[in-house]
């Protein structure tokens, strides 16, 4: 899945260089939200080796100068 989405970094739930650890964090957050949120793990397409970031998909924004483009790596739903 290589969909581009836009988020404000201030809305990030968590971030980590270790994708397995971030997936565990995402599963815990998903359970805390009673399985009612769609969470997404993304990374910067220009720096794929950098940290991955976890967002709630409902925080997605339209492209603007105040947010960043990310590539979707995994959706937790």
HELIX and SHEET records of a PDB file:
HELIX    1   1 UNK A    9  UNK A   11  5                                   3    
HELIX    2   2 UNK A   19  UNK A   32  1                                  14    
HELIX    3   3 UNK A   57  UNK A   59  5                                   3    
SHEET    1   A 5 UNK A   4  UNK A   7  0                                        
SHEET    2   A 5 UNK A  68  UNK A  76 -1                                        
SHEET    3   A 5 UNK A  39  UNK A  43 -1                                        
SHEET    4   A 5 UNK A  52  UNK A  56 -1                                        
SHEET    5   A 5 UNK A  14  UNK A  16 -1                                        
END                                                                             
